[in-house]
Every structure is written in C-alpha cells, then in structure tokens.
C-alpha cells in the first residue's frame, strides 16, 4: 500500500470554550483539509473543539492540558505525538503551548508553530524562543509587544484571522427578517455588537450608552457566554429592556450585521484583531470604536468611523449622533472598503500566508 505522504497538520488548545481563537483553529484545519492535508486536534475530551472537530471528520486526540505539572497529561501527550507523527504542530494557549511545544520539539516534529491571539503581556519569552520555529501574531500590535518582551523578531509572522468575505455581505432580506423578528422599526436606529460575552468586550459600556440615548436608538448584542445573566441584569437596572436585546449565541452572525445601522465595538483590552470586527467592516456601516492598539490597524481602510475612549459616555453619545447622520449606503465607498478589507484580512489571504510560511520551513501544502 502506498504511504500517505500528505502533511499532517495538528493543532492543540487547552480551552474548553468556544470563541474567536477556537473558530480560527477549526477554520485553519478545515481549509487545510480542502488542500489535501491530513488534520488533527489535541484538545481536552470535553472541549467544544473536540465536539465540532469530530463533526467535521477531524481526528481528535484527547489530552488534559489543565496543568503542566500533571504527569499523566505529559505521558498522554508524548504517546500521541509519537504515534501520529505530525508534520506541523500548532499550539494556541499558554498551557498547551508549554506542554505540546516542548513535547513536539523533543519528538522532532518538523515544524512547531504557536499562534498568539491576544494583546497582553507575556509572563516569559522562554517558551516562545525555545519551542516554536514560527509564531503567528494576530496583529502588528501583538507582534510589537512580543518583540519588546524579548521574543525573537525573525520568528514572528503577522497574520490576523481571515474572514470569509463571500459569507459576510449585506442582504436587504436579512435586514428585513432580523428587524422584524426583534421588532425594530424602519425609523429606529439599531446599534449592534457581535461578540462572545466576556468582560474585556466592554458590553457594560454599551448598556450605559443605551440608557443615555433617546428612545429611537435600539441596541443589540449578538452573542452568548457566561456573562449573559450579569449583562441582562444590568439592562434591567438601566431601564432599557424595551430597546436592548442580547440574542444569545448565533451560528450565523452574518445575517445580523445587515440589520445594524451602526456597529459599536466596545472592547477595551486583550484583543487581537477580532473576527467580528473585520466581519462588520465588510458591510461598510458606520463604526463607533473604543481605542485599542490592534483595532486601530484596520481603520486605515474604513471610510466612516468615530474613535472614543472606553467608558467616555459623553463621547459615545456624541459619536452615535454624528454617525446617525452618516448612515447612507454609498455603494462605491462600501465596495472600495470591502475590497481593501478582504485583500488584507480575508480568509484567502490568511491561508496564503500560512501555506507560504509552511513552505519556507520545508512543509509543502497543496
């Protein structure tokens, strides 16, 4: 029997949750499968990645990454890597990057990669310099921070998470359907946000802003997560239940963007370049954006936005009023913005960068 020599691309992650980081991991593996590669996941048995990976026919190898001081986890990890012999092993979070990165180098995996998703200080540059040959940084700001903290600049490749521009585009039908479903009138100004509900996403600021705006401004957060009950209580306390909706988790966020008049991106720390932010840019709607270093990068390609500081309520209200007067859909400007965003932050661009980088390190894909 002829040996299957297609590269085996394996990703690891300690996370059990579902968010932008995990979406990127599954997207990369899906795209690599389409290019003829074998794929795999080394993740906790009860993780969302394990469940969703199996549904897509991606082999899952369970390892508990809850502590790098757990001998049984190390044993399972070494056994797995030696048995499946990956061509590329890509780590994502702190615990799995220490453990799987170290094990992969000891097992002589040809290419070890780490992806850095967040803009936050690292505890040590040791694992970044010792284990991966390549570090994918999800923004220029993340790259700069890593280098400032002692990570070798030659290892770092900047590539934000790619967004499928064919999937995220304006639809008049989606706009009508979503606004009808949530009782948003034609004259209402719908301010939207798409994100998993985590503290650094800044959703409490959106609630405060809603309470300070007139009644024709409606607000919607598309997403779910552990913070949802707390945010719903804040909405009740602010007295805006009649014009503020949290939809819960949605598998098709693309249909909601079309319903928005203004996108309010309220994250205030730890972000790389959020996928939902890039998705929103493909619709060409006005943006109200809190200043965070990574998020400033794509604004070079955006035609209508207002920048504010997080928790500056007066600036937020003023920004929404200013943007409300600029809601007209100028097809020429929107098409130009879509083309620029897709060219730099599209899914095709991301995969081209990854495949090229693999090739530079001796791993040929497709």
Secondary structure as a PSIPRED ss2 file (coil, helix, strand):
# PSIPRED VFORMAT (PSIPRED V4.0)

   1 X C   1.000  0.000  0.000
   2 X C   1.000  0.000  0.000
   3 X C   1.000  0.000  0.000
   4 X C   1.000  0.000  0.000
   5 X C   1.000  0.000  0.000
   6 X C   1.000  0.000  0.000
   7 X C   1.000  0.000  0.000
   8 X E   0.000  0.000  1.000
   9 X E   0.000  0.000  1.000
  10 X E   0.000  0.000  1.000
  11 X E   0.000  0.000  1.000
  12 X E   0.000  0.000  1.000
  13 X E   0.000  0.000  1.000
  14 X C   1.000  0.000  0.000
  15 X C   1.000  0.000  0.000
  16 X C   1.000  0.000  0.000
  17 X C   1.000  0.000  0.000
  18 X C   1.000  0.000  0.000
  19 X C   1.000  0.000  0.000
  20 X H   0.000  1.000  0.000
  21 X H   0.000  1.000  0.000
  22 X H   0.000  1.000  0.000
  23 X H   0.000  1.000  0.000
  24 X H   0.000  1.000  0.000
  25 X H   0.000  1.000  0.000
  26 X H   0.000  1.000  0.000
  27 X H   0.000  1.000  0.000
  28 X H   0.000  1.000  0.000
  29 X H   0.000  1.000  0.000
  30 X H   0.000  1.000  0.000
  31 X H   0.000  1.000  0.000
  32 X H   0.000  1.000  0.000
  33 X H   0.000  1.000  0.000
  34 X H   0.000  1.000  0.000
  35 X C   1.000  0.000  0.000
  36 X C   1.000  0.000  0.000
  37 X C   1.000  0.000  0.000
  38 X E   0.000  0.000  1.000
  39 X E   0.000  0.000  1.000
  40 X E   0.000  0.000  1.000
  41 X E   0.000  0.000  1.000
  42 X E   0.000  0.000  1.000
  43 X E   0.000  0.000  1.000
  44 X C   1.000  0.000  0.000
  45 X C   1.000  0.000  0.000
  46 X C   1.000  0.000  0.000
  47 X C   1.000  0.000  0.000
  48 X H   0.000  1.000  0.000
  49 X H   0.000  1.000  0.000
  50 X H   0.000  1.000  0.000
  51 X H   0.000  1.000  0.000
  52 X H   0.000  1.000  0.000
  53 X H   0.000  1.000  0.000
  54 X H   0.000  1.000  0.000
  55 X H   0.000  1.000  0.000
  56 X C   1.000  0.000  0.000
  57 X C   1.000  0.000  0.000
  58 X C   1.000  0.000  0.000
  59 X E   0.000  0.000  1.000
  60 X E   0.000  0.000  1.000
  61 X E   0.000  0.000  1.000
  62 X E   0.000  0.000  1.000
  63 X C   1.000  0.000  0.000
  64 X C   1.000  0.000  0.000
  65 X C   1.000  0.000  0.000
  66 X C   1.000  0.000  0.000
  67 X C   1.000  0.000  0.000
  68 X C   1.000  0.000  0.000
  69 X C   1.000  0.000  0.000
  70 X C   1.000  0.000  0.000
  71 X H   0.000  1.000  0.000
  72 X H   0.000  1.000  0.000
  73 X H   0.000  1.000  0.000
  74 X H   0.000  1.000  0.000
  75 X H   0.000  1.000  0.000
  76 X H   0.000  1.000  0.000
  77 X H   0.000  1.000  0.000
  78 X H   0.000  1.000  0.000
  79 X H   0.000  1.000  0.000
  80 X H   0.000  1.000  0.000
  81 X H   0.000  1.000  0.000
  82 X H   0.000  1.000  0.000
  83 X H   0.000  1.000  0.000
  84 X H   0.000  1.000  0.000
  85 X C   1.000  0.000  0.000
  86 X C   1.000  0.000  0.000
  87 X C   1.000  0.000  0.000
  88 X E   0.000  0.000  1.000
  89 X E   0.000  0.000  1.000
  90 X E   0.000  0.000  1.000
  91 X E   0.000  0.000  1.000
  92 X C   1.000  0.000  0.000
  93 X C   1.000  0.000  0.000
  94 X H   0.000  1.000  0.000
  95 X H   0.000  1.000  0.000
  96 X H   0.000  1.000  0.000
  97 X H   0.000  1.000  0.000
  98 X H   0.000  1.000  0.000
  99 X H   0.000  1.000  0.000
 100 X H   0.000  1.000  0.000
 101 X H   0.000  1.000  0.000
 102 X H   0.000  1.000  0.000
 103 X H   0.000  1.000  0.000
 104 X H   0.000  1.000  0.000
 105 X H   0.000  1.000  0.000
 106 X H   0.000  1.000  0.000
 107 X C   1.000  0.000  0.000
 108 X C   1.000  0.000  0.000
 109 X C   1.000  0.000  0.000
 110 X C   1.000  0.000  0.000
 111 X E   0.000  0.000  1.000
 112 X E   0.000  0.000  1.000
 113 X E   0.000  0.000  1.000
 114 X E   0.000  0.000  1.000
 115 X E   0.000  0.000  1.000
 116 X E   0.000  0.000  1.000
 117 X C   1.000  0.000  0.000
 118 X C   1.000  0.000  0.000
 119 X E   0.000  0.000  1.000
 120 X C   1.000  0.000  0.000
 121 X C   1.000  0.000  0.000
 122 X C   1.000  0.000  0.000
 123 X C   1.000  0.000  0.000
 124 X C   1.000  0.000  0.000
 125 X C   1.000  0.000  0.000
 126 X H   0.000  1.000  0.000
 127 X H   0.000  1.000  0.000
 128 X H   0.000  1.000  0.000
 129 X H   0.000  1.000  0.000
 130 X H   0.000  1.000  0.000
 131 X C   1.000  0.000  0.000
 132 X C   1.000  0.000  0.000
 133 X C   1.000  0.000  0.000
 134 X E   0.000  0.000  1.000
 135 X E   0.000  0.000  1.000
 136 X E   0.000  0.000  1.000
 137 X E   0.000  0.000  1.000
 138 X C   1.000  0.000  0.000
 139 X C   1.000  0.000  0.000
 140 X H   0.000  1.000  0.000
 141 X H   0.000  1.000  0.000
 142 X H   0.000  1.000  0.000
 143 X H   0.000  1.000  0.000
 144 X H   0.000  1.000  0.000
 145 X H   0.000  1.000  0.000
 146 X H   0.000  1.000  0.000
 147 X H   0.000  1.000  0.000
 148 X H   0.000  1.000  0.000
 149 X C   1.000  0.000  0.000
 150 X C   1.000  0.000  0.000
 151 X C   1.000  0.000  0.000
 152 X C   1.000  0.000  0.000
 153 X H   0.000  1.000  0.000
 154 X H   0.000  1.000  0.000
 155 X H   0.000  1.000  0.000
 156 X E   0.000  0.000  1.000
 157 X E   0.000  0.000  1.000
 158 X E   0.000  0.000  1.000
 159 X C   1.000  0.000  0.000
 160 X C   1.000  0.000  0.000
 161 X C   1.000  0.000  0.000
 162 X C   1.000  0.000  0.000
 163 X E   0.000  0.000  1.000
 164 X C   1.000  0.000  0.000
 165 X C   1.000  0.000  0.000
 166 X C   1.000  0.000  0.000
 167 X C   1.000  0.000  0.000
 168 X C   1.000  0.000  0.000
 169 X C   1.000  0.000  0.000
 170 X C   1.000  0.000  0.000
 171 X C   1.000  0.000  0.000
 172 X H   0.000  1.000  0.000
 173 X H   0.000  1.000  0.000
 174 X H   0.000  1.000  0.000
 175 X H   0.000  1.000  0.000
 176 X H   0.000  1.000  0.000
 177 X H   0.000  1.000  0.000
 178 X H   0.000  1.000  0.000
 179 X H   0.000  1.000  0.000
 180 X H   0.000  1.000  0.000
 181 X H   0.000  1.000  0.000
 182 X C   1.000  0.000  0.000
 183 X C   1.000  0.000  0.000
 184 X C   1.000  0.000  0.000
 185 X C   1.000  0.000  0.000
 186 X C   1.000  0.000  0.000
 187 X C   1.000  0.000  0.000
 188 X C   1.000  0.000  0.000
 189 X E   0.000  0.000  1.000
 190 X E   0.000  0.000  1.000
 191 X E   0.000  0.000  1.000
 192 X E   0.000  0.000  1.000
 193 X E   0.000  0.000  1.000
 194 X E   0.000  0.000  1.000
 195 X C   1.000  0.000  0.000
 196 X C   1.000  0.000  0.000
 197 X C   1.000  0.000  0.000
 198 X C   1.000  0.000  0.000
 199 X H   0.000  1.000  0.000
 200 X H   0.000  1.000  0.000
 201 X H   0.000  1.000  0.000
 202 X C   1.000  0.000  0.000
 203 X H   0.000  1.000  0.000
 204 X H   0.000  1.000  0.000
 205 X H   0.000  1.000  0.000
 206 X H   0.000  1.000  0.000
 207 X H   0.000  1.000  0.000
 208 X H   0.000  1.000  0.000
 209 X H   0.000  1.000  0.000
 210 X H   0.000  1.000  0.000
 211 X H   0.000  1.000  0.000
 212 X H   0.000  1.000  0.000
 213 X C   1.000  0.000  0.000
 214 X C   1.000  0.000  0.000
 215 X C   1.000  0.000  0.000
 216 X C   1.000  0.000  0.000
 217 X E   0.000  0.000  1.000
 218 X E   0.000  0.000  1.000
 219 X E   0.000  0.000  1.000
 220 X E   0.000  0.000  1.000
 221 X E   0.000  0.000  1.000
 222 X E   0.000  0.000  1.000
 223 X E   0.000  0.000  1.000
 224 X C   1.000  0.000  0.000
 225 X C   1.000  0.000  0.000
 226 X C   1.000  0.000  0.000
 227 X C   1.000  0.000  0.000
 228 X H   0.000  1.000  0.000
 229 X H   0.000  1.000  0.000
 230 X H   0.000  1.000  0.000
 231 X H   0.000  1.000  0.000
 232 X H   0.000  1.000  0.000
 233 X H   0.000  1.000  0.000
 234 X H   0.000  1.000  0.000
 235 X H   0.000  1.000  0.000
 236 X H   0.000  1.000  0.000
 237 X H   0.000  1.000  0.000
 238 X H   0.000  1.000  0.000
 239 X C   1.000  0.000  0.000
 240 X C   1.000  0.000  0.000
 241 X H   0.000  1.000  0.000
 242 X H   0.000  1.000  0.000
 243 X H   0.000  1.000  0.000
 244 X E   0.000  0.000  1.000
 245 X E   0.000  0.000  1.000
 246 X E   0.000  0.000  1.000
 247 X C   1.000  0.000  0.000
 248 X E   0.000  0.000  1.000
 249 X C   1.000  0.000  0.000
 250 X C   1.000  0.000  0.000
 251 X C   1.000  0.000  0.000
 252 X C   1.000  0.000  0.000
 253 X C   1.000  0.000  0.000
 254 X H   0.000  1.000  0.000
 255 X H   0.000  1.000  0.000
 256 X H   0.000  1.000  0.000
 257 X H   0.000  1.000  0.000
 258 X C   1.000  0.000  0.000
 259 X C   1.000  0.000  0.000
 260 X C   1.000  0.000  0.000
 261 X C   1.000  0.000  0.000
 262 X E   0.000  0.000  1.000
 263 X E   0.000  0.000  1.000
 264 X E   0.000  0.000  1.000
 265 X E   0.000  0.000  1.000
 266 X C   1.000  0.000  0.000
 267 X C   1.000  0.000  0.000
 268 X C   1.000  0.000  0.000
 269 X C   1.000  0.000  0.000
 270 X E   0.000  0.000  1.000
 271 X C   1.000  0.000  0.000
 272 X C   1.000  0.000  0.000
 273 X C   1.000  0.000  0.000
 274 X C   1.000  0.000  0.000
 275 X H   0.000  1.000  0.000
 276 X H   0.000  1.000  0.000
 277 X H   0.000  1.000  0.000
 278 X H   0.000  1.000  0.000
 279 X H   0.000  1.000  0.000
 280 X H   0.000  1.000  0.000
 281 X H   0.000  1.000  0.000
 282 X C   1.000  0.000  0.000
 283 X C   1.000  0.000  0.000
 284 X C   1.000  0.000  0.000
 285 X C   1.000  0.000  0.000
 286 X E   0.000  0.000  1.000
 287 X E   0.000  0.000  1.000
 288 X E   0.000  0.000  1.000
 289 X E   0.000  0.000  1.000
 290 X E   0.000  0.000  1.000
 291 X C   1.000  0.000  0.000
 292 X C   1.000  0.000  0.000
 293 X H   0.000  1.000  0.000
 294 X H   0.000  1.000  0.000
 295 X H   0.000  1.000  0.000
 296 X H   0.000  1.000  0.000
 297 X H   0.000  1.000  0.000
 298 X H   0.000  1.000  0.000
 299 X H   0.000  1.000  0.000
 300 X H   0.000  1.000  0.000
 301 X H   0.000  1.000  0.000
 302 X C   1.000  0.000  0.000
 303 X C   1.000  0.000  0.000
 304 X C   1.000  0.000  0.000
 305 X E   0.000  0.000  1.000
 306 X E   0.000  0.000  1.000
 307 X E   0.000  0.000  1.000
 308 X E   0.000  0.000  1.000
 309 X C   1.000  0.000  0.000
 310 X C   1.000  0.000  0.000
 311 X C   1.000  0.000  0.000
 312 X C   1.000  0.000  0.000
 313 X H   0.000  1.000  0.000
 314 X H   0.000  1.000  0.000
 315 X H   0.000  1.000  0.000
 316 X H   0.000  1.000  0.000
 317 X H   0.000  1.000  0.000
 318 X H   0.000  1.000  0.000
 319 X H   0.000  1.000  0.000
 320 X H   0.000  1.000  0.000
 321 X H   0.000  1.000  0.000
 322 X H   0.000  1.000  0.000
 323 X H   0.000  1.000  0.000
 324 X H   0.000  1.000  0.000
 325 X C   1.000  0.000  0.000
 326 X C   1.000  0.000  0.000
 327 X C   1.000  0.000  0.000
 328 X C   1.000  0.000  0.000
 329 X C   1.000  0.000  0.000
 330 X C   1.000  0.000  0.000
 331 X H   0.000  1.000  0.000
 332 X H   0.000  1.000  0.000
 333 X H   0.000  1.000  0.000
 334 X H   0.000  1.000  0.000
 335 X H   0.000  1.000  0.000
 336 X H   0.000  1.000  0.000
 337 X H   0.000  1.000  0.000
 338 X H   0.000  1.000  0.000
 339 X H   0.000  1.000  0.000
 340 X H   0.000  1.000  0.000
 341 X H   0.000  1.000  0.000
 342 X H   0.000  1.000  0.000
 343 X H   0.000  1.000  0.000
 344 X H   0.000  1.000  0.000
 345 X H   0.000  1.000  0.000
 346 X E   0.000  0.000  1.000
 347 X H   0.000  1.000  0.000
 348 X H   0.000  1.000  0.000
 349 X H   0.000  1.000  0.000
 350 X H   0.000  1.000  0.000
 351 X H   0.000  1.000  0.000
 352 X H   0.000  1.000  0.000
 353 X H   0.000  1.000  0.000
 354 X H   0.000  1.000  0.000
 355 X H   0.000  1.000  0.000
 356 X H   0.000  1.000  0.000
 357 X H   0.000  1.000  0.000
 358 X H   0.000  1.000  0.000
 359 X H   0.000  1.000  0.000
 360 X H   0.000  1.000  0.000
 361 X C   1.000  0.000  0.000
 362 X C   1.000  0.000  0.000
 363 X C   1.000  0.000  0.000
 364 X C   1.000  0.000  0.000
 365 X C   1.000  0.000  0.000
 366 X C   1.000  0.000  0.000
